[in-house]
């Protein structure tokens, strides 16, 4: 069913199904598994259970098309970051399945999903990296990213921060999130999530189209802060072109809360 969402001016409302439980991860939280046996189980779960199920589901029910995946060929032997607008409940895993596969890929996320009983363990096994909440956690978080880069793997980032289902415009992006590729001198690709109306069941939820950009590299002659701004500007230009267009089918309705709305 189509829905109407009311949002605030800062555009930080979260319309995802996983509510904020305000539980913080422990200071000794382990971002990456070191135990060989646990790593092996995680590998089996990641590639032989979760991926087949999610792939079949996504191809049959969610995705209409993936454009320009060939652009990733030049990143075959390089670690990289994936930046995407956040418009679907499982789009994080679509990045893993349809964009970076078979590369082992991690997702920078809020802490809340990791605190779900049982489910939190599965989410971690799928590659969630919760944002840190103190200096000790931050060090471990930073070391985990360094390790992932050394392994030549990939990391997914949603700079909008929160989920707006089937949203067809661009919200405020967190420019600070573009510091990661600047720090690690790693390329990034921008993925634009847009929607296509179904041809038969036109009132059903639309299918998603993923458009992958060519790799964007930091400038070795610029500082970290300069590259952060440079990468942000280039990514925004790509989203502006791909997401804000007449072909992006609008399904849900989004209304900004103002004084008039409050009195209705």
C-alpha positions in Angstrom: 0.0 0.0 0.0 1.1 3.5 -0.8 2.0 5.6 2.3 2.2 9.2 3.2 5.2 10.3 5.3 5.6 13.5 7.2 9.1 14.7 7.7 10.9 17.5 9.5 13.1 20.2 8.0 16.4 18.6 9.0 15.3 15.5 6.9 16.7 13.1 9.6 13.4 11.2 10.2 13.9 7.5 10.0 11.0 5.6 8.4 12.7 2.2 8.6 11.0 -0.7 10.3 13.9 -1.2 12.8 13.1 1.3 15.6 15.8 3.1 17.6 16.4 1.2 20.8 19.1 3.6 22.0 21.3 0.8 23.2 25.0 1.4 22.7 27.4 -1.2 21.6 29.9 -2.4 24.3 33.3 -0.8 24.5 34.9 -4.1 23.9 32.7 -4.8 20.8 34.6 -6.9 18.2 34.1 -5.4 14.8 35.8 -8.3 12.9 35.9 -11.9 13.8 39.4 -13.2 14.6 38.5 -16.7 15.7 39.2 -19.0 12.7 36.2 -21.2 13.4 33.8 -18.3 13.7 35.2 -16.7 10.5 34.6 -20.0 8.7 31.0 -20.1 9.9 30.5 -16.5 8.9 31.9 -17.3 5.5 29.4 -20.2 5.0 26.5 -18.1 6.2 27.5 -15.1 4.0 28.1 -17.0 0.7 26.0 -20.2 0.9 22.9 -19.2 2.8 22.2 -15.5 2.9 23.4 -14.7 -0.6 21.4 -17.3 -2.6 18.2 -16.4 -0.7 18.6 -12.7 -1.0 19.7 -12.9 -4.6 16.7 -14.9 -5.8 14.4 -12.6 -3.8 15.9 -9.4 -5.2 15.9 -10.6 -8.8 12.4 -11.9 -8.7 10.6 -9.2 -6.8 12.8 -6.1 -6.3 15.1 -5.3 -9.2 14.3 -4.3 -12.7 17.9 -3.5 -13.9 21.5 -3.0 -12.9 23.3 -0.4 -15.0 27.0 -0.1 -15.6 28.3 -2.9 -13.4 31.1 -3.2 -15.9 32.6 0.0 -14.3 33.7 -2.1 -11.4 36.2 -4.1 -13.5 39.0 -1.6 -12.9 38.5 -2.1 -9.2 39.1 -5.8 -9.4 42.3 -5.7 -7.3 41.5 -2.6 -5.2 39.5 -1.9 -2.1 36.7 0.6 -2.6 33.7 2.3 -1.0 30.1 2.2 -2.3 27.9 5.3 -1.6 24.2 5.0 -2.2 21.0 6.9 -1.4 18.9 5.0 1.2 15.4 4.1 -0.1 14.7 0.5 0.6 14.7 -1.8 3.6 17.2 -4.2 2.2 19.2 -2.0 -0.1 22.3 -2.5 2.0 22.3 -6.1 1.0 21.4 -5.3 -2.6 24.8 -3.5 -2.7 26.5 -6.7 -1.6 24.6 -9.0 -3.9 24.2 -6.9 -7.1 27.1 -4.5 -7.0 30.2 -5.8 -5.2 29.7 -9.6 -5.3 31.8 -11.8 -5.0 33.8 -9.2 -3.0 33.3 -9.5 0.7 31.5 -6.3 1.6 30.8 -4.5 4.9 28.1 -1.9 5.7 28.6 1.1 8.0 25.4 1.2 10.1 23.6 2.5 13.1 24.1 0.5 16.3 20.4 -0.3 16.7 20.2 -3.3 14.4 23.1 -4.9 16.2 21.1 -5.0 19.4 18.3 -7.0 18.0 18.1 -10.4 19.9 19.5 -13.2 17.7 18.9 -11.0 14.5 21.8 -8.8 15.6 24.2 -11.7 15.3 23.0 -12.4 11.8 23.3 -8.8 10.8 26.8 -8.7 12.0 27.6 -11.9 10.1 26.3 -10.1 7.0 28.9 -7.4 7.5 27.4 -4.6 9.6 30.0 -2.2 11.1 28.2 -0.1 13.8 29.2 3.5 14.2 31.3 3.9 17.4 30.1 5.9 20.5 33.3 6.6 22.4 37.0 6.9 21.7 37.8 3.3 22.5 35.1 2.0 20.1 36.3 4.6 17.5 39.8 3.1 17.5 38.5 -0.4 17.0 36.1 0.9 14.3 39.0 2.7 12.5 41.2 -0.4 12.8 38.5 -2.5 11.3 38.2 -0.2 8.3 42.0 -0.4 7.8 41.9 -4.2 7.9 39.1 -4.3 5.3 41.1 -2.0 3.1 44.2 -4.1 3.4 42.1 -7.2 2.5 41.0 -5.3 -0.7 37.3 -5.6 0.3 34.5 -3.1 0.0 32.5 -0.9 2.4 28.9 0.4 1.8 28.0 3.8 3.2 24.6 5.6 3.1 25.4 9.3 3.7 21.7 10.2 4.2 21.9 8.2 7.4 18.2 7.2 7.6 15.8 5.3 5.5 13.0 6.8 3.4 11.2 4.0 1.5 10.8 4.6 -2.2 11.9 8.3 -2.0 12.6 9.8 -5.4 14.7 12.8 -4.6 17.9 13.6 -2.8 18.1 14.4 0.9 20.9 16.1 2.8 24.0 14.0 2.6 26.6 13.9 5.4 29.7 15.3 3.8 31.9 14.0 6.7 31.1 10.4 5.6 33.3 11.1 2.5 36.4 11.3 4.7 36.8 7.5 4.7 38.0 7.2 1.0 40.0 10.4 1.5 41.8 9.0 4.5 42.5 5.7 2.9 43.2 7.0 -0.6 40.7 4.5 -2.0 38.2 4.9 -4.9 34.5 5.0 -4.5 31.5 4.3 -6.8 28.2 6.0 -6.5 25.0 3.9 -6.7 21.8 5.7 -7.6 18.6 3.9 -6.5 15.7 4.8 -8.7 12.3 3.2 -9.3 10.4 1.8 -12.3 6.6 1.3 -12.4 5.5 -2.2 -13.0 4.0 -2.9 -16.4 1.2 -5.3 -15.2 0.5 -4.6 -11.5 0.9 -0.9 -11.8 -0.4 -0.2 -8.3 2.1 -2.6 -6.7 5.4 -1.4 -5.3 7.7 -0.4 -8.1 10.9 -2.2 -9.0 14.3 -0.7 -8.3 17.0 0.2 -10.8 20.6 0.5 -9.6 22.9 2.7 -11.6 26.6 2.4 -10.8 28.9 5.3 -11.6 32.5 5.0 -12.9 35.0 4.9 -10.0 36.0 8.2 -8.5 39.5 8.6 -7.1 40.8 11.0 -4.4 43.4 13.5 -5.7 46.8 12.6 -4.3 47.8 16.3 -4.5 45.0 17.4 -2.1 44.6 17.1 1.6 42.1 14.8 3.3 39.7 17.7 3.9 40.0 18.9 0.3 39.4 15.4 -1.0 36.4 14.9 1.3 34.8 18.0 -0.3 35.9 17.0 -3.8 34.4 13.5 -3.5 31.2 14.8 -1.9 30.7 17.3 -4.8 31.2 14.6 -7.5 28.9 12.2 -5.8 26.2 14.8 -5.4 26.4 15.7 -9.0 25.8 12.1 -10.0 22.8 11.7 -7.7 21.3 14.9 -8.9 21.5 13.7 -12.5 20.3 10.1 -11.9 17.8 10.4 -9.1 16.1 13.8 -9.8 14.6 13.0 -13.1 11.1 12.4 -14.6 11.8 8.6 -15.1 12.2 8.0 -11.3 8.7 6.7 -10.5 7.2 8.2 -7.3 5.3 5.7 -5.2 5.0 7.1 -1.6 4.1 10.7 -0.7 6.4 12.8 1.4 5.2 16.0 3.0 7.3 18.4 5.0 5.9 19.3 8.4 5.3 23.0 8.8 2.9 25.1 10.9 0.1 24.5 8.5 0.5 20.8 8.6 0.5 20.8 12.4 -2.9 22.5 12.5 -4.6 20.2 10.0 
